[in-house]
Amino acid sequence: MKNNIIVLFATILLLFPLIGNTCSMYKITKNGRTIVGNNEDFLSPNNQFWFEVAGDKKFGVMYMGRINNFAQGAINEAGLVFDGFANSELAVTNTAGKTKISIVNALRNIMQSMATVEEVKVYLETIDLSFLSSSMLVFVDKSGTYLIVEGELLIIGEESEKSFSNFYYSQINSLSEVNIPRFQKGQQFLNTTQGKASFDYCSKVMDNMKTESSEVTSTQFSTIYDLTSLKIRLYLYTDFSNYVELDLKKELKKGNHKTMMIDLFEKDTNSIAYQFYTKYNDSNNPVLFLKEKMNPEQYSEEELKNKGVNWGINVVGYEWLKNKKDPKTAIKVFKYGLKLMPNDFDLYDSLGEAYLDNKEWNKAIINYAKSLTLNPENQNAIKKLLECKEKKESFNSKNNNEN
């Protein structure tokens, strides 16, 4: 697994039967007020908000996402929000003459300069949307109008209530076809209650759409947005009994800054959010949470791969390696992954990178070589073997000169 594992949107937004990145979203517009809620389901509780003032752009923005600084969603001063969803492959073919731009830059352009979904649609019609071949974006503006971006298909709607999750509206005839239990639970709640454009009601909707904390990929955080007042309510780790509220305008007055979501709450060792955060970030046993939630040893290597556990191991390991700058703990994670899946060339590649960052050249060489043996087409391993050799020789030469 390479450096871009936790940077590229398309890499992160992969669907697996057990481990993956999922999401739920709901909007309601009544009496001139639009409220939007979303659940972010993932492995890691290391999530943050970051605020960028308008500067020479039109709007300041609050982004939300993980510690790799890739935005999973955002709200700007105009009351425009977006969220992203993992989905099955949907080919994007209408690319001729379109502008090639990264998803990161496209989203920043939108959130810093646009107020309505109509503006977003006009802009996206000029962009090569190949980066959305296995994912979907949804935008909602202050008026309550929404835009669904299914690859090259751009759908605008104005229903007062609308729910979204990991499926394409263009591929179904009825919501009853959506085979996502948490989504159907949310629909049952919506069908038996009177919708209200309020924080409390929207929070109840998201509570019904959450992925339980017992699952490997759980709802790590939930955000509720008031697109008129620009207030944001935050819940952590499936716990809808405790929240904090932020004011976008007040936060932007503080200038550009970041804050970890967990730090917005009082430290409470009894809360499930704090307990999971502590366990996940335990450098002594960084895979304990995974062992407790799914007992990986009970599955064969093939079953683990089918469940996406190799991907999950890489996500956890690279968070330690690249975001926390802790290669020793990353080595523990990758070694555990190889204990479970000893024929996974990519995990050997990842372990090689962890040893390389830890300046253990010989061990890095051994693991890159093993990766190359399992997959002779692994160009990254070839490149890294040469890098290991050069760094090892440079290190030895420097030591000899000093002696």
C-alpha positions as CSV (number, residue, x, y, z in Angstrom):
1,M,0.0,0.0,0.0
2,K,1.5,3.3,-1.1
3,N,1.7,6.8,0.3
4,N,-1.5,7.8,-1.4
5,I,-3.6,5.3,0.3
6,I,-5.2,7.8,2.6
7,V,-5.1,10.7,0.3
8,L,-6.9,9.6,-2.9
9,F,-10.6,9.7,-2.6
10,A,-11.1,6.8,-5.0
11,T,-8.8,4.6,-2.9
12,I,-10.5,5.3,0.4
13,L,-14.1,5.0,-0.9
14,L,-14.0,1.2,-1.6
15,L,-16.9,-1.0,-0.7
16,F,-16.3,-4.3,1.1
17,P,-18.8,-6.7,2.8
18,L,-17.4,-5.9,6.2
19,I,-14.8,-3.2,6.2
20,G,-15.2,-0.1,4.1
21,N,-16.3,3.5,4.1
22,T,-20.0,4.1,4.3
23,C,-22.2,7.1,4.9
24,S,-25.8,8.2,5.4
25,M,-27.3,11.7,4.7
26,Y,-30.7,13.3,5.2
27,K,-32.1,16.7,4.4
28,I,-35.4,18.4,5.3
29,T,-36.7,21.8,4.3
30,K,-39.7,23.3,6.0
31,N,-40.9,26.9,6.6
32,G,-37.8,28.3,5.0
33,R,-35.3,26.3,7.1
34,T,-33.1,23.5,5.8
35,I,-31.4,21.0,8.1
36,V,-29.0,18.4,6.9
37,G,-27.6,15.5,8.8
38,N,-24.9,12.9,8.0
39,N,-23.2,9.9,9.5
40,E,-19.6,9.1,8.6
41,D,-18.8,5.4,9.1
42,F,-15.2,4.3,9.1
43,L,-12.5,2.5,11.0
44,S,-10.7,5.4,12.6
45,P,-11.9,7.8,15.3
46,N,-9.1,10.2,14.5
47,N,-11.3,12.8,12.8
48,Q,-11.1,16.6,12.7
49,F,-12.7,19.9,11.6
50,W,-10.6,22.5,9.8
51,F,-11.6,26.0,9.0
52,E,-10.4,28.1,6.1
53,V,-11.3,31.8,6.1
54,A,-12.5,33.4,2.8
55,G,-9.4,35.4,2.2
56,D,-9.4,36.4,-1.5
57,K,-12.3,33.9,-2.1
58,K,-16.0,34.4,-1.6
59,F,-16.7,32.1,1.4
60,G,-15.0,30.7,4.4
61,V,-15.4,26.9,4.9
62,M,-15.5,24.3,7.6
63,Y,-14.3,20.9,6.3
64,M,-14.6,17.7,8.1
65,G,-12.5,14.6,7.7
66,R,-9.7,12.4,9.0
67,I,-6.2,13.4,10.0
68,N,-5.0,13.0,6.4
69,N,-6.7,16.4,5.7
70,F,-8.9,14.9,3.0
71,A,-12.4,16.4,3.3
72,Q,-15.2,13.9,3.7
73,G,-17.7,16.8,3.8
74,A,-18.0,20.6,4.3
75,I,-20.2,23.6,4.9
76,N,-19.5,27.1,3.7
77,E,-20.7,30.6,4.7
78,A,-23.4,30.6,2.0
79,G,-25.0,27.5,3.6
80,L,-23.8,25.0,0.9
81,V,-22.9,21.5,2.2
82,F,-21.6,18.4,0.6
83,D,-21.0,14.8,1.5
84,G,-19.4,11.8,-0.3
85,F,-20.5,8.2,-0.6
86,A,-18.8,5.0,-1.6
87,N,-20.6,3.2,-4.4
88,S,-20.3,0.4,-7.0
89,E,-18.5,1.1,-10.2
90,L,-20.3,3.3,-12.6
91,A,-18.4,4.1,-15.8
92,V,-17.6,7.8,-16.6
93,T,-17.3,8.1,-20.3
94,N,-18.2,11.8,-21.0
95,T,-14.7,13.2,-20.6
96,A,-13.7,14.6,-24.0
97,G,-12.8,18.3,-23.7
98,K,-13.4,18.3,-20.0
99,T,-11.0,19.9,-17.5
100,K,-8.8,17.5,-15.6
101,I,-8.5,18.5,-11.9
102,S,-8.1,16.6,-8.7
103,I,-11.2,15.9,-6.5
104,V,-9.5,17.9,-3.7
105,N,-9.1,21.0,-5.9
106,A,-12.5,20.7,-7.4
107,L,-14.2,20.5,-4.0
108,R,-12.2,23.5,-2.7
109,N,-13.1,25.5,-5.8
110,I,-16.8,24.7,-5.2
111,M,-16.9,25.3,-1.4
112,Q,-14.9,28.6,-1.6
113,S,-16.8,30.2,-4.4
114,M,-20.3,28.8,-4.8
115,A,-23.6,29.2,-3.0
116,T,-26.1,27.2,-4.9
117,V,-26.3,23.7,-6.3
118,E,-27.1,25.2,-9.7
119,E,-23.7,26.9,-9.7
120,V,-22.1,23.6,-8.7
121,K,-23.8,21.7,-11.5
122,V,-22.7,24.3,-14.2
123,Y,-19.1,24.0,-12.9
124,L,-19.1,20.2,-12.7
125,E,-20.4,19.9,-16.3
126,T,-17.0,21.3,-17.4
127,I,-14.9,18.8,-15.2
128,D,-13.6,15.4,-16.1
129,L,-15.4,13.4,-13.3
130,S,-13.5,10.1,-13.8
131,F,-12.5,10.3,-10.1
132,L,-16.2,9.6,-9.3
133,S,-16.4,6.2,-11.1
134,S,-17.0,4.4,-7.8
135,S,-18.3,7.1,-5.6
136,M,-21.0,9.8,-5.4
137,L,-21.3,13.4,-4.1
138,V,-24.4,15.1,-2.8
139,F,-24.7,18.9,-2.4
140,V,-27.5,20.7,-0.6
141,D,-27.9,24.5,-0.5
142,K,-29.7,26.8,1.9
143,S,-32.9,26.8,-0.2
144,G,-33.1,23.0,0.3
145,T,-32.4,22.2,-3.4
146,Y,-30.0,19.2,-3.7
147,L,-27.6,18.0,-6.4
148,I,-26.7,14.3,-6.7
149,V,-23.4,13.7,-8.7
150,E,-23.4,10.1,-10.0
151,G,-20.2,10.3,-12.0
152,E,-21.2,12.2,-15.1
153,L,-24.9,12.1,-14.2
154,L,-26.0,15.3,-12.4
155,I,-29.4,15.2,-10.8
156,I,-31.1,18.3,-9.2
157,G,-34.1,17.9,-7.0
158,E,-36.3,20.0,-4.6
159,E,-38.2,17.5,-2.4
160,S,-38.7,18.8,1.1
161,E,-37.2,15.5,2.5
162,K,-34.6,13.3,0.9
163,S,-32.3,10.5,2.1
164,F,-29.0,9.4,0.7
165,S,-26.6,6.5,1.2
166,N,-24.3,4.1,-0.7
167,F,-26.6,3.6,-3.7
168,Y,-27.4,5.4,-7.0
169,Y,-30.9,6.8,-7.3
170,S,-30.5,6.3,-11.1
171,Q,-30.2,2.6,-10.6
172,I,-33.4,1.9,-8.6
173,N,-37.1,2.3,-9.1
174,S,-38.0,2.4,-5.4
175,L,-36.2,2.9,-2.1
176,S,-37.5,-0.5,-1.0
177,E,-34.9,-1.9,-3.4
178,V,-32.0,-0.5,-1.4
179,N,-30.4,-3.4,0.4
180,I,-28.8,-1.4,3.2
181,P,-30.3,-2.3,6.7
182,R,-29.3,0.9,8.4
183,F,-30.8,3.0,5.6
184,Q,-34.1,1.0,5.7
185,K,-34.3,1.5,9.5
186,G,-34.0,5.2,8.9
187,Q,-36.8,5.0,6.2
188,Q,-39.0,3.2,8.7
189,F,-38.5,6.0,11.2
190,L,-39.2,8.7,8.6
191,N,-42.4,6.9,7.4
192,T,-43.8,6.7,10.9
193,T,-43.0,10.2,12.2
194,Q,-43.8,13.8,11.2
195,G,-40.7,15.5,9.8
196,K,-39.5,18.7,11.5
197,A,-36.7,21.1,10.3
198,S,-34.9,21.0,13.6
199,F,-31.7,19.7,15.1
200,D,-33.5,17.3,17.4
201,Y,-35.6,15.6,14.7
202,C,-32.7,15.4,12.2
203,S,-30.5,13.9,15.0
204,K,-33.1,11.2,15.6
205,V,-33.1,10.4,11.9
206,M,-29.3,10.0,11.9
207,D,-29.5,7.9,15.1
208,N,-31.8,5.5,13.2
209,M,-29.4,5.4,10.3
210,K,-26.2,4.8,12.3
211,T,-23.9,1.8,12.0
212,E,-23.6,0.3,15.5
213,S,-20.5,0.5,17.6
214,S,-20.2,-3.3,17.6
215,E,-19.4,-3.2,13.8
216,V,-15.9,-3.0,12.6
217,T,-16.8,0.0,10.5
218,S,-18.9,2.1,12.8
219,T,-20.4,5.6,12.7
220,Q,-17.4,7.5,13.9
221,F,-19.2,10.9,14.0
222,S,-22.5,12.5,13.0
223,T,-22.9,16.2,12.0
224,I,-26.2,18.1,11.8
225,Y,-26.1,21.4,9.9
226,D,-28.6,24.3,10.0
227,L,-28.0,26.0,6.6
228,T,-29.5,29.3,7.7
229,S,-28.0,29.9,11.1
230,L,-24.8,28.1,10.1
231,K,-24.8,26.2,13.4
232,I,-23.4,22.6,13.5
233,R,-24.2,19.9,16.0
234,L,-21.6,17.1,16.4
235,Y,-22.1,13.6,17.9
236,L,-19.3,11.0,18.3
237,Y,-19.2,7.3,17.8
238,T,-22.9,6.4,17.6
239,D,-23.7,8.2,20.9
240,F,-26.6,10.5,20.4
241,S,-27.0,11.3,24.1
242,N,-24.1,13.8,24.1
243,Y,-23.2,16.5,21.6
244,V,-21.4,19.9,21.1
245,E,-22.5,22.7,18.9
246,L,-20.3,25.0,16.7
247,D,-21.0,28.3,15.1
248,L,-19.4,28.5,11.7
249,K,-19.2,32.3,11.8
250,K,-17.6,32.4,15.2
251,E,-15.1,29.7,14.3
252,L,-14.1,31.5,11.1
253,K,-13.4,34.7,13.1
254,K,-10.6,32.7,14.8
255,G,-8.8,32.4,11.5
256,N,-7.5,29.3,9.8
257,H,-7.4,26.5,12.4
258,K,-8.0,22.8,13.1
259,T,-9.5,20.9,15.9
260,M,-9.7,17.2,16.6
261,M,-13.4,16.2,17.2
262,I,-12.6,14.2,20.3
263,D,-11.0,17.4,21.9
264,L,-14.3,19.3,21.6
265,F,-15.8,17.0,24.2
266,E,-15.0,16.8,27.9
267,K,-12.8,13.8,28.7
268,D,-15.1,11.1,29.9
269,T,-13.6,7.6,30.5
270,N,-17.1,6.2,30.7
271,S,-18.2,7.3,27.2
272,I,-18.0,4.8,24.4
273,A,-16.5,7.4,22.1
274,Y,-13.6,8.1,24.4
275,Q,-13.1,4.4,25.2
276,F,-12.9,3.5,21.5
277,Y,-10.6,6.5,20.7
278,T,-8.2,5.4,23.5
279,K,-8.2,1.8,22.4
280,Y,-7.7,2.6,18.7
281,N,-4.8,4.9,19.5
282,D,-3.0,2.4,21.8
283,S,0.5,2.0,20.4
284,N,1.1,-1.0,22.6
285,N,-1.7,-3.0,20.9
286,P,-2.9,-1.0,17.9
287,V,-5.0,-3.9,16.5
288,L,-6.9,-4.9,19.7
289,F,-10.0,-3.1,18.5
290,L,-10.0,-5.2,15.3
291,K,-9.5,-8.4,17.2
292,E,-12.3,-7.7,19.6
293,K,-14.8,-6.6,16.9
294,M,-14.3,-9.5,14.4
295,N,-11.8,-12.0,15.7
296,P,-9.9,-12.2,12.4
297,E,-8.2,-15.5,13.3
298,Q,-11.5,-17.4,12.7
299,Y,-11.3,-16.7,9.0
300,S,-9.2,-18.0,6.1
301,E,-6.9,-15.7,4.2
302,E,-9.3,-15.6,1.3
303,E,-12.2,-14.8,3.5
304,L,-10.3,-12.0,5.2
305,K,-9.5,-10.5,1.8
306,N,-13.1,-10.8,0.7
307,K,-14.1,-8.9,3.8
308,G,-11.5,-6.1,3.0
309,V,-9.4,-6.8,6.1
310,N,-6.1,-6.3,4.1
311,W,-7.4,-2.9,3.1
312,G,-8.4,-2.1,6.7
313,I,-4.9,-3.2,8.0
314,N,-3.4,-0.8,5.5
315,V,-5.6,2.1,6.5
316,V,-4.7,1.6,10.2
317,G,-1.0,1.0,9.5
318,Y,-0.6,4.0,7.2
319,E,-2.3,6.3,9.7
320,W,0.3,5.4,12.2
321,L,3.1,5.6,9.6
322,K,2.3,8.8,7.8
323,N,-0.1,10.8,9.9
324,K,1.3,10.0,13.4
325,K,4.9,9.5,12.2
326,D,5.2,6.3,14.3
327,P,6.8,3.6,12.1
328,K,7.4,1.3,15.0
329,T,3.7,1.0,15.7
330,A,2.9,0.7,12.0
331,I,5.3,-2.2,11.9
332,K,3.2,-4.0,14.5
333,V,0.0,-3.4,12.5
334,F,1.5,-4.7,9.2
335,K,3.1,-7.7,10.9
336,Y,-0.2,-8.6,12.4
337,G,-1.8,-8.3,8.9
338,L,0.8,-10.6,7.4
339,K,0.2,-13.1,10.2
340,L,-3.4,-13.3,9.0
341,M,-2.6,-13.0,5.3
342,P,0.9,-14.3,4.7
343,N,0.5,-14.2,0.9
344,D,-0.6,-10.6,0.5
345,F,2.1,-8.9,-1.6
346,D,0.7,-5.4,-0.7
347,L,1.1,-5.9,3.0
348,Y,4.7,-7.0,2.5
349,D,5.2,-3.8,0.5
350,S,3.6,-1.8,3.3
351,L,5.8,-3.4,6.0
352,G,8.8,-2.7,3.8
353,E,7.9,1.0,3.8
354,A,7.5,1.0,7.5
355,Y,10.9,-0.5,8.0
356,L,12.3,2.0,5.4
357,D,10.9,5.0,7.4
358,N,12.4,3.4,10.5
359,K,15.8,3.3,8.9
360,E,15.9,-0.5,9.1
361,W,17.3,-1.0,5.6
362,N,17.9,-4.7,5.6
363,K,14.4,-5.6,6.9
364,A,12.9,-3.2,4.4
365,I,14.8,-4.9,1.6
366,I,13.7,-8.4,2.8
367,N,10.0,-7.4,2.8
368,Y,10.1,-5.5,-0.5
369,A,11.8,-8.6,-2.0
370,K,9.1,-10.8,-0.6
371,S,6.4,-8.5,-2.1
372,L,8.2,-8.7,-5.5
373,T,8.3,-12.5,-5.3
374,L,4.6,-12.7,-4.7
375,N,3.9,-10.1,-7.4
376,P,6.7,-9.6,-10.0
377,E,4.7,-6.7,-11.5
378,N,5.0,-4.6,-8.4
379,Q,6.9,-1.6,-9.7
380,N,6.8,0.1,-6.4
381,A,8.8,-2.7,-4.8
382,I,11.4,-2.4,-7.5
383,K,11.7,1.3,-7.0
384,K,11.8,1.0,-3.2
385,L,14.5,-1.7,-3.3
386,L,16.7,0.6,-5.2
387,E,15.9,3.4,-2.7
388,C,16.7,1.1,0.2
389,K,20.1,0.2,-1.3
390,E,21.0,3.8,-1.9
391,K,20.0,4.9,1.6
392,K,21.8,2.0,3.2
393,E,25.0,2.8,1.3
394,S,24.7,6.5,2.2
395,F,24.1,5.7,5.8
396,N,27.1,3.3,6.0
397,S,29.3,5.7,4.2
398,K,28.4,8.5,6.6
399,N,29.1,6.3,9.6
400,N,32.5,5.2,8.1
401,N,33.5,8.8,7.5
402,E,32.6,9.8,11.0
403,N,34.6,7.0,12.4
